Structures are given as C-alpha cells and as structure tokens.
Amino acid sequence: MRKKFTEKQIHILDIAEELIAKKGYEGTSVRDICSKANINVAMISYYFGSKEKMMSYLYQYRVLKTRENFSEFADTIKDGKPEMQMKEMIKFIVTQLFKYNYFHGFVTQELRHTDNLKDELLDFYQLFVKKIDEVIKKGVASGVFTFTPKPEDILTTIIGSTLFVIRNRNFYELYVPHKNEETYVKEAEKKIRMNLLLSVFAILGYAAD
C-alpha cells in the first residue's frame, strides 16, 4: 500500500471515500473533500490531477486495501473445515460488494480504458480463484464435496449474482421485506448470501452430516 500511495494521498482518499459513500459521487464536491481533509483545493490537482482521476486512484486504493484484508481473512480461516471456509468466503465477497456498492457504476465506465485498474482487479480475482481452488480440493479430498467445479466459475457466480442484486434494486426490492434503506440493504445482502450458499454448495455436491 505504502509503495503505491503516500500518507497524504491515503488521508485524502479515506476522506473522499467516506463522503462519496454518504452523498454519492455527483453529490460530493472537491471543496467538500478538501474542507474535511483540511487541505487546499489545489492539492487535489497536485496529487491526483482531477476529481475524475482521483476516483481511479480511490478504486485502486480500495482494491489494494481489500486485497490486504482478504489475505489476513484467508489466513484466519485456513485451518477450518472446507465447508466453513467456503461459507466465510461467500460472506466476505458479498459483504465487500455491498459495502462499497457506490463504485460499481464508476467501474463499469472506467475499466474499459484504464489498464492499471484492470491489472489490479485481475490480480485480485486470481487471488480469490486460487483460494477457492484450494478449498474445493480440500473438500473433495476429505469427502465433503462430491464435485470439482472450476474455481473461476464459482467466483463468477458469487460476484455476478451479487452485482445483479446491487444494480437492479427496483426489481429485487419487490421480493425483500424492508421498511427503509438500512433494512433493505441488510435484508437484500442476507437473501443473496443465503441463495449463494445453496447454489454453490449444490454445485460442489456438498454432503452435509
């Protein structure tokens, strides 16, 4: 992390992420960010070039930070049973996608022409695939899983299903009981996580005791 970003950049990006998460990208001005970060407006141009380019840096920063968190998380579950590890990985991925859902529209636009973001994301996905593959093989060897699906297909199922829910709220909220924004997000995340558990374990041929 420190090799790619200075402490000052990290400070600004943390503030920007906090504000954008609350007010959205369009609703957050450079002046809002600078005011809360206690910096001059010119510092955004100095460190990032523009608000739009800052978002590219912010996304890269978020991917790197989440990758670090995943590595630490994966280490904490490495000795668990394969079914527990798979369950926890599904939960981790879904939770992260919901937590940082304000990135998705931006990513769709920017990844088409920003090679460094593509590379960061590719490395991140491959890290997930490697871990999923390890868990599948461990499960098959122990007799807990019957089938050996491709780990990249499992990851695609998890991410694809979750992003569909995030991007199609007007459809999904018809099937999720909720009273307000907070309860919707909580219930939607819970619903897709449970559905993914059923789907992924069926694909694996999980034989529960």
Disulfide bonds with the S-S distance in Angstrom:
none
